[in-house]
Amino acid sequence: MSQSLTPISRHGKPLQIKSAIQYFEMYEQVVSRLPFSLIEQAIAQLLTAHERRQNVFLFGNGGSAALASHFACDLGKGTLNGNNGKRFRVLALTDNVPLLTAWANDTCYENIFAEQIQNFVEPGDIAFAISGSGNSPNVLRALEVARNAGAINIGLAGFEGGKMKRLCNPCIIIPSNNMQVVEDLHLSVTHSIFSVVKCRLESAESFQVAVGGAGSD
């Protein structure tokens, strides 16, 4: 079932934003309709990947590329607590510019993420795709490669999810047809995921320390 989107004009186009308060009123409406159960599902899958030492691949274009790099930093460094415990095996496929341009130049732009994933992906890994429209060809191709290899695909999209929706489980769709609101909430969703993941990892670590200390007498 498709989610209702933020209001559009009578001409079928997104509303023009004429004031800052109008933008944030629309933003607030979208927040109230976020698919929170799917966000929790993504959290659970990432925690499982962390426990099992599976790889997490992040990718997207434009602003979504920047978010892929940002989220990789959050998961790879931000979840550490100054100890030698398990770390996230996370890689943003947006960060190797020579490799991106080589695949784009020697084959086509649609291959820039798929070919990188092909080198590393194993069953149980996570391909985390970010796309406002959900229809970016290079994102879709990478998801197909990951799925065929037995990876778990998580999607973060907007509008109605586009073609990405059928390739991801879960596909977290921001119910808005305003790209700026979609991108704002993509960042908020990844920050919520990171915050919960970090909290749960620290809680599990504290429990293990307590149990270990209790048995040291």
N, CA, C and O of each residue as an XYZ file, in Angstrom:
868
protein
N       0.851     -1.190      0.000
C       0.000      0.000      0.000
C       0.886      1.239      0.000
O       1.783      1.355      0.836
N       0.650      2.166     -0.923
C       1.458      3.362     -1.001
C       1.076      4.324      0.117
O      -0.081      4.393      0.534
N       2.078      5.067      0.595
C       1.833      6.019      1.667
C       1.371      7.338      1.070
O       1.761      7.692     -0.043
N       0.532      8.073      1.815
C       0.116      9.391      1.345
C       1.297     10.336      1.421
O       2.097     10.281      2.355
N       1.394     11.207      0.424
C       2.504     12.126      0.352
C       2.108     13.488      0.887
O       0.933     13.746      1.147
N       3.094     14.358      1.049
C       2.806     15.720      1.456
C       1.983     16.408      0.388
O       2.044     16.003     -0.773
N       1.214     17.434      0.731
C       0.277     18.047     -0.203
C       0.938     18.534     -1.485
O       2.083     18.985     -1.468
N       0.211     18.441     -2.599
C       0.659     18.986     -3.861
C      -0.342     20.039     -4.311
O      -1.453     20.116     -3.787
N       0.053     20.840     -5.275
C      -0.832     21.897     -5.765
C      -1.914     21.303     -6.647
O      -1.879     20.115     -6.969
N      -2.854     22.110     -7.030
C      -3.939     21.626     -7.871
C      -3.457     21.262     -9.275
O      -4.185     20.620    -10.032
N      -2.240     21.667     -9.624
C      -1.674     21.329    -10.919
C      -0.862     20.034    -10.866
O      -0.225     19.654    -11.848
N      -0.888     19.364     -9.722
C      -0.189     18.098     -9.592
C       1.295     18.235     -9.303
O       2.024     17.246     -9.382
N       1.762     19.423     -8.972
C       3.154     19.657     -8.680
C       3.324     19.921     -7.181
O       2.383     20.343     -6.509
N       4.558     19.664     -6.651
C       4.789     19.958     -5.234
C       4.492     21.416     -4.924
O       4.730     22.297     -5.750
N       3.973     21.662     -3.736
C       3.675     23.034     -3.323
C       4.939     23.890     -3.319
O       6.008     23.425     -2.924
N       4.814     25.122     -3.753
C       5.913     26.060     -3.643
C       6.028     26.515     -2.198
O       5.031     26.860     -1.564
N       7.236     26.512     -1.689
C       7.471     26.903     -0.309
C       7.732     28.402     -0.270
O       8.743     28.875     -0.789
N       6.819     29.150      0.347
C       6.900     30.607      0.331
C       7.356     31.195      1.651
O       7.555     32.405      1.756
N       7.524     30.351      2.663
C       8.019     30.848      3.944
C       8.707     29.709      4.680
O       8.426     28.536      4.431
N       9.599     30.057      5.576
C      10.302     29.038      6.356
C       9.337     28.235      7.214
O       9.476     27.019      7.341
N       8.358     28.917      7.805
C       7.427     28.199      8.672
C       6.599     27.192      7.882
O       6.257     26.131      8.406
N       6.272     27.505      6.634
C       5.524     26.569      5.803
C       6.343     25.305      5.558
O       5.810     24.196      5.583
N       7.639     25.481      5.322
C       8.515     24.329      5.098
C       8.513     23.422      6.327
O       8.354     22.207      6.209
N       8.690     24.015      7.498
C       8.791     23.193      8.696
C       7.439     22.629      9.135
O       7.398     21.585      9.785
N       6.354     23.283      8.800
C       5.038     22.690      9.040
C       4.849     21.444      8.191
O       4.323     20.438      8.668
N       5.275     21.505      6.938
C       5.203     20.342      6.077
C       6.123     19.238      6.595
O       5.761     18.062      6.592
N       7.302     19.629      7.034
C       8.277     18.693      7.597
C       7.673     17.935      8.787
O       7.811     16.717      8.905
N       7.007     18.682      9.653
C       6.393     18.080     10.836
C       5.325     17.058     10.448
O       5.212     16.007     11.080
N       4.550     17.360      9.419
C       3.530     16.418      8.949
C       4.149     15.112      8.469
O       3.621     14.029      8.724
N       5.266     15.227      7.775
C       5.929     14.035      7.244
C       6.515     13.199      8.376
O       6.417     11.972      8.354
N       7.117     13.846      9.357
C       7.700     13.118     10.495
C       6.652     12.243     11.178
O       6.953     11.124     11.593
N       5.444     12.739     11.295
C       4.396     11.973     11.985
C       3.989     10.716     11.213
O       3.347      9.828     11.773
N       4.361     10.635      9.925
C       3.975      9.482      9.113
C       5.160      8.607      8.722
O       5.049      7.779      7.818
N       6.278      8.784      9.390
C       7.445      7.952      9.074
C       7.167      6.490      9.409
O       6.441      6.206     10.361
N       7.739      5.549      8.635
C       7.514      4.117      8.876
C       8.439      3.590      9.980
O       9.447      2.943      9.699
N       8.086      3.874     11.225
C       8.975      3.578     12.341
C       9.256      2.083     12.496
O      10.353      1.705     12.907
N       8.293      1.237     12.177
C       8.528     -0.204     12.303
C       9.608     -0.674     11.329
O      10.379     -1.578     11.650
N       9.667     -0.067     10.146
C      10.701     -0.435      9.171
C      12.072      0.084      9.604
O      13.091     -0.559      9.351
N      12.098      1.236     10.251
C      13.359      1.746     10.785
C      13.887      0.791     11.849
O      15.083      0.503     11.884
N      13.004      0.297     12.716
C      13.411     -0.681     13.738
C      13.901     -1.972     13.096
O      14.828     -2.601     13.606
N      13.294     -2.372     11.992
C      13.743     -3.570     11.288
C      15.162     -3.388     10.767
O      15.986     -4.298     10.865
N      15.448     -2.218     10.215
C      16.797     -1.934      9.730
C      17.800     -1.942     10.883
O      18.918     -2.434     10.728
N      17.409     -1.403     12.031
C      18.277     -1.429     13.211
C      18.621     -2.858     13.595
O      19.782     -3.173     13.859
N      17.618     -3.717     13.625
C      17.840     -5.118     13.994
C      18.778     -5.803     13.012
O      19.644     -6.578     13.420
N      18.617     -5.530     11.734
C      19.468     -6.156     10.722
C      20.910     -5.675     10.843
O      21.840     -6.466     10.681
N      21.103     -4.407     11.122
C      22.462     -3.894     11.292
C      23.124     -4.466     12.552
O      24.317     -4.768     12.538
N      22.373     -4.613     13.616
C      22.926     -5.217     14.831
C      23.325     -6.675     14.595
O      24.344     -7.138     15.109
N      22.523     -7.388     13.820
C      22.868     -8.771     13.479
C      24.135     -8.815     12.640
O      25.005     -9.655     12.868
N      24.242     -7.911     11.669
C      25.450     -7.855     10.835
C      26.682     -7.556     11.688
O      27.748     -8.134     11.474
N      26.531     -6.660     12.647
C      27.639     -6.341     13.545
C      28.058     -7.562     14.347
O      29.249     -7.848     14.471
N      27.099     -8.273     14.886
C      27.393     -9.452     15.696
C      28.069    -10.548     14.873
O      28.973    -11.227     15.360
N      27.636    -10.714     13.648
C      28.144    -11.789     12.790
C      29.339    -11.382     11.941
O      29.834    -12.171     11.137
N      29.803    -10.141     12.124
C      30.956     -9.633     11.381
C      30.691     -9.607      9.880
O      31.579     -9.912      9.083
N      29.480     -9.245      9.498
C      29.126     -9.123      8.078
C      29.472     -7.721      7.590
O      29.571     -6.782      8.380
N      29.651     -7.595      6.288
C      29.949     -6.297      5.687
C      28.675     -5.473      5.490
O      27.596     -6.019      5.255
N      28.820     -4.159      5.589
C      27.741     -3.223      5.296
C      28.238     -2.268      4.215
O      29.213     -1.544      4.418
N      27.561     -2.269      3.063
C      27.927     -1.402      1.949
C      26.904     -0.281      1.825
O      25.700     -0.539      1.800
N      27.374      0.961      1.748
C      26.502      2.133      1.657
C      26.764      2.856      0.344
O      27.914      3.007     -0.069
N      25.680      3.309     -0.320
C      25.881      3.979     -1.603
C      24.667      4.802     -1.999
O      23.548      4.540     -1.558
N      24.908      5.806     -2.842
C      23.878      6.686     -3.358
C      24.532      7.762     -4.213
O      25.757      7.786     -4.336
N      23.758      8.635     -4.794
C      24.244      9.692     -5.677
C      23.986     11.075     -5.084
O      23.035     11.267     -4.328
N      24.842     12.036     -5.435
C      24.614     13.413     -5.009
C      24.562     13.552     -3.497
O      25.479     13.125     -2.795
N      23.476     14.158     -2.993
C      23.309     14.289     -1.552
C      23.277     12.935     -0.864
O      23.717     12.804      0.278
N      22.757     11.924     -1.555
C      22.718     10.575     -0.991
C      24.114      9.972     -0.892
O      24.380      9.161     -0.004
N      25.014     10.367     -1.807
C      26.411      9.928     -1.723
C      27.067     10.515     -0.477
O      27.787      9.827      0.247
N      26.804     11.806     -0.239
C      27.346     12.445      0.960
C      26.823     11.760      2.221
O      27.569     11.569      3.181
N      25.547     11.391      2.218
C      24.963     10.723      3.380
C      25.548      9.326      3.561
O      25.753      8.883      4.691
N      25.819      8.628      2.458
C      26.438      7.308      2.566
C      27.778      7.405      3.285
O      28.084      6.588      4.154
N      28.581      8.415      2.916
C      29.870      8.616      3.580
C      29.680      8.984      5.051
O      30.397      8.488      5.920
N      28.715      9.849      5.318
C      28.420     10.293      6.679
C      27.988      9.107      7.550
O      28.470      8.940      8.671
N      27.082      8.296      7.025
C      26.560      7.170      7.797
C      27.643      6.116      8.035
O      27.679      5.483      9.090
N      28.526      5.932      7.049
C      29.634      4.995      7.234
C      30.535      5.454      8.375
O      31.022      4.638      9.157
N      30.756      6.771      8.467
C      31.551      7.323      9.569
C      30.847      7.097     10.905
O      31.483      6.705     11.883
N      29.546      7.340     10.949
C      28.792      7.129     12.188
C      28.900      5.677     12.658
O      29.199      5.415     13.822
N      28.653      4.739     11.742
C      28.668      3.332     12.124
C      30.085      2.829     12.406
O      30.310      2.097     13.370
N      31.030      3.224     11.563
C      32.378      2.686     11.679
C      33.170      3.252     12.845
O      33.965      2.541     13.461
N      32.961      4.521     13.151
C      33.702      5.155     14.241
C      32.808      5.511     15.416
O      33.179      5.315     16.573
N      31.624      6.037     15.111
C      30.762      6.547     16.171
C      30.241      5.498     17.126
O      29.856      5.831     18.247
N      30.216      4.245     16.719
C      29.706      3.194     17.599
C      30.781      2.632     18.517
O      30.487      1.808     19.383
N      32.030      3.068     18.337
C      33.102      2.579     19.203
C      33.008      3.236     20.566
O      32.567      4.377     20.700
N      33.433      2.491     21.571
C      33.351      3.021     22.938
C      34.710      2.930     23.630
O      34.804      2.698     24.835
N      35.771      3.123     22.818
C      37.106      3.111     23.404
C      37.563      1.747     23.860
O      38.378      1.639     24.776
N      37.045      0.692     23.227
C      37.432     -0.657     23.640
C      37.867     -1.446     22.410
O      37.903     -0.918     21.298
N      38.189     -2.692     22.620
C      38.659     -3.547     21.535
C      37.603     -4.561     21.105
O      37.930     -5.640     20.613
N      36.361     -4.211     21.292
C      35.280     -5.119     20.918
C      35.050     -5.149     19.417
O      35.849     -4.617     18.646
N      33.950     -5.776     19.007
C      33.611     -5.872     17.583
C      33.403     -4.480     16.998
O      32.912     -3.566     17.661
N      33.796     -4.353     15.731
C      33.589     -3.107     15.009
C      32.697     -3.380     13.806
O      32.633     -4.504     13.308
N      32.013     -2.344     13.349
C      31.242     -2.470     12.114
C      32.199     -2.574     10.933
O      33.128     -1.778     10.798
N      31.962     -3.555     10.093
C      32.697     -3.702      8.839
C      31.898     -2.948      7.773
O      31.126     -3.541      7.020
N      32.100     -1.640      7.727
C      31.253     -0.780      6.906
C      32.102     -0.045      5.872
O      33.211      0.406      6.160
N      31.555      0.065      4.659
C      32.275      0.693      3.560
C      31.315      1.532      2.733
O      30.296      1.033      2.255
N      31.647      2.822      2.563
C      30.871      3.690      1.673
C      31.457      3.569      0.270
O      32.614      3.922      0.043
N      30.666      3.074     -0.657
C      31.139      2.864     -2.020
C      31.255      4.176     -2.794
O      31.597      4.176     -3.977
N      30.975      5.274     -2.135
C      31.028      6.607     -2.747
C      32.384      7.276     -2.582
O      32.610      8.342     -3.156
N      33.294      6.681     -1.815
C      34.476      7.412     -1.361
C      35.738      7.201     -2.197
O      36.684      7.980     -2.078
N      35.777      6.171     -3.037
C      36.972      5.898     -3.838
C      36.794      6.530     -5.217
O      36.317      5.874     -6.143
N      37.173      7.793     -5.355
C      36.936      8.537     -6.594
C      37.668      7.919     -7.784
O      37.060      7.807     -8.849
N      38.948      7.509     -7.670
C      39.599      6.888     -8.813
C      38.863      5.637     -9.306
O      38.727      5.420    -10.510
N      38.392      4.821     -8.364
C      37.696      3.600     -8.759
C      36.339      3.914     -9.381
O      35.947      3.291    -10.368
N      35.626      4.877     -8.808
C      34.337      5.281     -9.368
C      34.490      5.758    -10.815
O      33.734      5.356    -11.700
N      35.472      6.615    -11.032
C      35.642      7.165    -12.375
C      36.177      6.125    -13.346
O      35.870      6.178    -14.537
N      36.970      5.184    -12.859
C      37.468      4.122    -13.733
C      36.327      3.258    -14.250
O      36.258      2.969    -15.445
N      35.429      2.841    -13.353
C      34.295      2.014    -13.786
C      33.363      2.813    -14.691
O      32.848      2.282    -15.674
N      33.145      4.081    -14.367
C      32.263      4.907    -15.192
C      32.859      5.117    -16.585
O      32.146      5.063    -17.587
N      34.161      5.353    -16.638
C      34.823      5.631    -17.914
C      34.982      4.376    -18.772
O      34.786      4.419    -19.987
N      35.340      3.256    -18.133
C      35.670      2.050    -18.894
C      34.463      1.189    -19.200
O      34.494      0.399    -20.143
N      33.395      1.325    -18.420
C      32.153      0.590    -18.711
C      31.015      1.596    -18.841
O      30.787      2.142    -19.921
N      30.309      1.839    -17.758
C      29.257      2.859    -17.757
C      28.971      3.264    -16.319
O      29.326      2.553    -15.378
N      28.321      4.420    -16.160
C      28.066      4.946    -14.816
C      27.168      4.008    -14.003
O      27.243      3.999    -12.774
N      26.344      3.241    -14.653
C      25.453      2.337    -13.936
C      26.200      1.259    -13.169
O      25.620      0.618    -12.293
N      27.478      1.045    -13.479
C      28.239     -0.031    -12.844
C      29.063      0.411    -11.645
O      29.704     -0.428    -11.012
N      29.070      1.696    -11.309
C      30.066      2.179    -10.350
C      29.930      1.562     -8.954
O      30.928      1.430     -8.245
N      28.725      1.186     -8.550
C      28.540      0.546     -7.250
C      28.474     -0.977     -7.382
O      29.007     -1.696     -6.537
N      27.837     -1.457     -8.416
C      27.678     -2.903     -8.598
C      29.024     -3.607     -8.699
O      29.217     -4.671     -8.110
N      29.949     -3.020     -9.439
C      31.257     -3.661     -9.613
C      32.055     -3.660     -8.321
O      32.805     -4.600     -8.059
N      31.908     -2.627     -7.513
C      32.587     -2.614     -6.214
C      32.021     -3.690     -5.290
O      32.770     -4.413     -4.634
N      30.713     -3.788     -5.246
C      30.081     -4.802     -4.407
C      30.494     -6.199     -4.841
O      30.722     -7.073     -4.005
N      30.588     -6.406     -6.145
C      30.918     -7.722     -6.679
C      32.236     -8.251     -6.113
O      32.406     -9.461     -5.962
N      33.163     -7.351     -5.802
C      34.473     -7.771     -5.280
C      34.416     -8.320     -3.856
O      35.277     -9.108     -3.467
N      33.419     -7.916     -3.078
C      33.441     -8.197     -1.647
C      32.224     -8.933     -1.093
O      32.328     -9.590     -0.057
N      31.088     -8.838     -1.749
C      29.829     -9.242     -1.125
C      29.789    -10.734     -0.819
O      30.235    -11.565     -1.610
N      29.244    -11.048      0.347
C      29.040    -12.426      0.809
C      27.601    -12.561      1.295
O      26.973    -11.568      1.660
N      27.077    -13.788      1.300
C      25.723    -13.993      1.838
C      25.610    -13.452      3.262
O      26.482    -13.696      4.096
N      24.546    -12.726      3.533
C      24.334    -12.158      4.855
C      24.860    -10.747      5.021
O      24.536    -10.082      6.005
N      25.675    -10.268      4.070
C      26.100     -8.869      4.106
C      24.889     -7.958      3.896
O      23.810     -8.416      3.519
N      25.084     -6.668      4.145
C      24.004     -5.690      3.954
C      24.401     -4.684      2.884
O      25.476     -4.088      2.947
N      23.527     -4.500      1.903
C      23.650     -3.416      0.929
C      22.629     -2.359      1.323
O      21.423     -2.590      1.246
N      23.116     -1.201      1.745
C      22.255     -0.132      2.231
C      22.235      0.972      1.173
O      23.196      1.728      1.033
N      21.137      1.054      0.437
C      21.023      1.982     -0.688
C      20.238      3.222     -0.288
O      19.235      3.130      0.420
N      20.701      4.387     -0.744
C      20.039      5.654     -0.454
C      19.724      6.342     -1.778
O      20.624      6.596     -2.579
N      18.441      6.643     -2.008
C      18.030      7.293     -3.249
C      16.728      8.037     -3.020
O      15.740      7.444     -2.587
N      16.718      9.340     -3.308
C      15.493     10.108     -3.132
C      14.353      9.561     -3.965
O      13.253      9.351     -3.455
N      14.606      9.329     -5.242
C      13.569      8.838     -6.150
C      13.364      7.334     -6.050
O      12.272      6.831     -6.311
N      14.421      6.618     -5.671
C      14.365      5.157     -5.690
C      14.542      4.574     -7.070
O      14.320      3.380     -7.267
N      14.939      5.390     -8.033
C      15.026      4.937     -9.421
C      16.402      5.114    -10.051
O      16.533      4.963    -11.266
N      17.416      5.425     -9.282
C      18.754      5.618     -9.846
C      19.281      4.302    -10.405
O      19.389      3.330     -9.657
N      19.614      4.235    -11.694
C      20.029      2.963    -12.306
C      21.245      2.327    -11.642
O      21.301      1.103    -11.518
N      22.221      3.130    -11.211
C      23.411      2.529    -10.596
C      23.093      1.947     -9.221
O      23.697      0.957     -8.808
N      22.158      2.555     -8.524
C      21.725      2.018     -7.235
C      20.953      0.708     -7.434
O      21.175     -0.264     -6.711
N      20.066      0.689     -8.399
C      19.273     -0.517     -8.670
C      20.167     -1.678     -9.092
O      19.962     -2.813     -8.660
N      21.155     -1.396     -9.933
C      22.036     -2.473    -10.393
C      22.843     -3.049     -9.234
O      23.034     -4.263     -9.152
N      23.316     -2.189     -8.341
C      24.062     -2.672     -7.180
C      23.177     -3.529     -6.278
O      23.628     -4.544     -5.748
N      21.930     -3.127     -6.105
C      21.006     -3.911     -5.286
C      20.748     -5.281     -5.906
O      20.631     -6.274     -5.189
N      20.660     -5.339     -7.218
C      20.448     -6.620     -7.894
C      21.638     -7.546     -7.693
O      21.465     -8.735     -7.427
N      22.847     -7.004     -7.818
C      24.056     -7.801     -7.598
C      24.086     -8.323     -6.166
O      24.370     -9.497     -5.930
N      23.790     -7.437     -5.210
C      23.807     -7.830     -3.797
C      22.772     -8.913     -3.519
O      23.069     -9.898     -2.843
N      21.570     -8.738     -4.033
C      20.518     -9.727     -3.805
C      20.895    -11.083     -4.399
O      20.676    -12.122     -3.776
N      21.453    -11.069     -5.587
C      21.850    -12.320     -6.236
C      22.957    -13.042     -5.473
O      23.104    -14.259     -5.583
N      23.735    -12.282     -4.696
C      24.808    -12.871     -3.900
C      24.333    -13.323     -2.520
O      25.120    -13.862     -1.742
N      23.054    -13.108     -2.209
C      22.521    -13.515     -0.915
C      22.636    -12.461      0.168
O      22.500    -12.766      1.353
N      22.887    -11.214     -0.232
C      22.956    -10.131      0.753
C      21.552     -9.662      1.123
O      20.571     -9.977      0.450
N      21.487     -8.902      2.211
C      20.244     -8.282      2.663
C      20.233     -6.843      2.162
O      21.179     -6.098      2.417
N      19.198     -6.444      1.467
C      19.102     -5.091      0.932
C      18.206     -4.215      1.804
O      17.049     -4.550      2.059
N      18.753     -3.102      2.251
C      17.989     -2.087      2.978
C      17.933     -0.845      2.104
O      18.954     -0.415      1.568
N      16.757     -0.270      1.959
C      16.604      0.916      1.138
C      16.137      2.112      1.951
O      15.391      1.976      2.920
N      16.595      3.288      1.534
C      16.149      4.547      2.113
C      15.769      5.437      0.937
O      16.635      5.890      0.187
N      14.467      5.687      0.779
C      13.963      6.371     -0.411
C      12.978      7.463     -0.016
O      12.743      7.718      1.165
N      12.406      8.106     -1.044
C      11.365      9.098     -0.852
C      10.258      8.878     -1.848
O      10.193      7.832     -2.493
N       9.367      9.878     -1.982
C       8.255      9.779     -2.913
C       7.481      8.486     -2.631
O       6.921      8.351     -1.543
N       7.430      7.540     -3.560
C       6.746      6.266     -3.301
C       7.707      5.078     -3.377
O       7.274      3.931     -3.488
N       8.994      5.352     -3.317
C       9.986      4.282     -3.257
C      10.583      3.883     -4.585
O      11.654      3.277     -4.625
N       9.908      4.214     -5.681
C      10.421      3.890     -7.003
C      10.667      2.397     -7.193
O      10.063      1.565     -6.516
N      11.554      2.072     -8.117
C      11.865      0.667     -8.419
C      12.664      0.016     -7.300
O      12.717     -1.210     -7.201
N      13.281      0.830     -6.464
C      14.097      0.302     -5.369
C      13.251     -0.475     -4.365
O      13.743     -1.381     -3.693
N      11.990     -0.115     -4.271
C      11.114     -0.710     -3.265
C      11.029     -2.232     -3.390
O      10.989     -2.940     -2.384
N      11.002     -2.725     -4.610
C      10.858     -4.175     -4.806
C      12.157     -4.940     -4.549
O      12.147     -6.166     -4.445
N      13.272     -4.217     -4.447
C      14.570     -4.862     -4.262
C      15.037     -4.845     -2.817
O      16.068     -5.437     -2.500
N      14.302     -4.180     -1.933
C      14.754     -3.980     -0.553
C      13.730     -4.501      0.452
O      12.521     -4.438      0.231
N      14.248     -5.011      1.549
C      13.404     -5.438      2.654
C      14.174     -5.238      3.962
O      14.954     -6.106      4.355
N      13.966     -4.107      4.638
C      12.912     -3.121      4.402
C      13.329     -2.035      3.410
O      14.514     -1.859      3.127
N      12.351     -1.319      2.896
C      12.592     -0.082      2.164
C      11.908      1.028      2.954
O      10.681      1.110      3.000
N      12.715      1.872      3.569
C      12.213      2.963      4.403
C      11.911      4.142      3.488
O      12.831      4.755      2.948
N      10.645      4.463      3.308
C      10.237      5.492      2.361
C       9.758      6.728      3.118
O       8.833      6.650      3.927
N      10.386      7.858      2.854
C       9.934      9.123      3.427
C       8.704      9.564      2.628
O       8.821      9.807      1.427
N       7.530      9.674      3.259
C       6.293      9.951      2.514
C       6.147     11.421      2.134
O       5.304     12.140      2.669
N       6.983     11.844      1.204
C       6.958     13.234      0.754
C       7.365     13.292     -0.707
O       8.150     12.466     -1.173
N       6.826     14.275     -1.434
C       7.253     14.502     -2.814
C       8.123     15.756     -2.920
O       8.302     16.303     -4.008
N       8.659     16.206     -1.790
C       9.578     17.333     -1.745
C      10.978     16.774     -1.480
O      11.239     16.223     -0.411
N      11.880     16.918     -2.464
C      13.196     16.286     -2.344
C      13.992     16.816     -1.162
O      14.751     16.067     -0.548
N      13.834     18.093     -0.831
C      14.584     18.644      0.298
C      14.119     18.028      1.617
O      14.940     17.705      2.476
N      12.819     17.866      1.775
C      12.297     17.220      2.976
C      12.752     15.761      3.026
O      13.127     15.254      4.084
N      12.716     15.097      1.880
C      13.178     13.708      1.813
C      14.629     13.614      2.269
O      14.966     12.767      3.095
N      15.488     14.477      1.738
C      16.903     14.411      2.099
C      17.134     14.785      3.556
O      17.976     14.182      4.221
N      16.394     15.775      4.062
C      16.492     16.106      5.486
C      16.198     14.884      6.347
O      16.933     14.577      7.285
N      15.126     14.203      6.017
C      14.696     13.080      6.856
C      15.507     11.819      6.604
O      15.550     10.938      7.462
N      16.144     11.712      5.458
C      17.109     10.624      5.280
C      18.221     10.743      6.324
O      18.605      9.755      6.951
N      18.727     11.956      6.500
C      19.763     12.166      7.520
C      19.213     11.859      8.911
O      19.887     11.216      9.716
N      18.002     12.311      9.196
C      17.413     12.060     10.515
C      17.213     10.570     10.766
O      17.447     10.084     11.872
N      16.782      9.853      9.740
C      16.592      8.404      9.891
C      17.920      7.717     10.183
O      17.996      6.871     11.075
N      18.963      8.069      9.444
C      20.255      7.419      9.699
C      20.792      7.794     11.076
O      21.431      6.973     11.734
N      20.538      9.023     11.517
C      20.968      9.396     12.859
C      20.174      8.644     13.924
O      20.722      8.284     14.965
N      18.899      8.406     13.673
C      18.111      7.629     14.632
C      18.616      6.189     14.684
O      18.729      5.605     15.762
N      18.917      5.623     13.528
C      19.458      4.260     13.479
C      20.773      4.188     14.239
O      20.968      3.315     15.084
N      21.672      5.115     13.930
C      22.970      5.139     14.608
C      22.805      5.264     16.126
O      23.446      4.536     16.885
N      21.950      6.180     16.562
C      21.780      6.427     17.996
C      21.288      5.185     18.724
O      21.775      4.861     19.807
N      20.315      4.485     18.126
C      19.771      3.286     18.762
C      20.788      2.151     18.737
O      20.962      1.442     19.728
N      21.455      1.982     17.602
C      22.475      0.934     17.498
C      23.572      1.155     18.544
O      23.967      0.221     19.241
N      24.052      2.378     18.648
C      25.104      2.690     19.623
C      24.636      2.405     21.042
O      25.376      1.820     21.832
N      23.418      2.811     21.370
C      22.876      2.588     22.712
C      22.782      1.102     23.027
O      23.154      0.672     24.118
N      22.287      0.317     22.075
C      22.104     -1.118     22.325
C      23.437     -1.842     22.423
O      23.578     -2.779     23.210
N      24.413     -1.419     21.636
C      25.736     -2.034     21.743
C      26.365     -1.714     23.093
O      26.965     -2.588     23.719
N      26.235     -0.480     23.543
C      26.796     -0.094     24.835
C      26.083     -0.787     25.985
O      26.715     -1.141     26.979
N      24.772     -0.985     25.863
C      24.018     -1.692     26.900
C      24.455     -3.146     26.985
O      24.610     -3.697     28.074
N      24.654     -3.763     25.818
C      25.103     -5.163     25.798
C      26.495     -5.290     26.390
O      26.785     -6.246     27.111
N      27.359     -4.326     26.086
C      28.719     -4.350     26.621
C      28.705     -4.172     28.136
O      29.442     -4.852     28.851
N      27.865     -3.257     28.626
C      27.782     -3.019     30.071
C      27.303     -4.272     30.795
O      27.782     -4.601     31.880
N      26.346     -4.967     30.172
C      25.836     -6.198     30.773
C      26.934     -7.253     30.855
O      27.077     -7.934     31.871
N      27.712     -7.383     29.772
C      28.782     -8.374     29.765
C      29.837     -8.067     30.795
O      30.361     -8.979     31.433
N      30.166     -6.780     30.975
C      31.146     -6.378     31.980
C      30.612     -6.696     33.368
O      31.345     -7.201     34.218
N      29.330     -6.399     33.599
C      28.743     -6.658     34.904
C      28.738     -8.142     35.237
O      29.045     -8.541     36.360
N      28.385     -8.949     34.249
C      28.362    -10.397     34.459
C      29.768    -10.923     34.709
O      29.978    -11.775     35.572
N      30.718    -10.417     33.956
C      32.106    -10.841     34.142
C      32.646    -10.452     35.496
O      33.365    -11.211     36.146
N      32.279     -9.230     35.914
C      32.741     -8.769     37.236
C      32.099     -9.557     38.358
O      32.735     -9.807     39.382
N      30.833     -9.956     38.180
C      30.129    -10.689     39.228
C      30.734    -12.053     39.448
O      30.670    -12.608     40.544
N      31.324    -12.589     38.394
C      31.886    -13.935     38.520
C      33.353    -13.956     38.836
O      33.972    -15.020     38.821
N      33.942    -12.782     39.131
C      35.392    -12.719     39.338
C      35.808    -13.015     40.766
O      36.999    -13.131     41.055
N      34.829    -13.139     41.672
C      35.171    -13.400     43.072
C      35.669    -14.831     43.194
O      36.016    -15.273     44.289
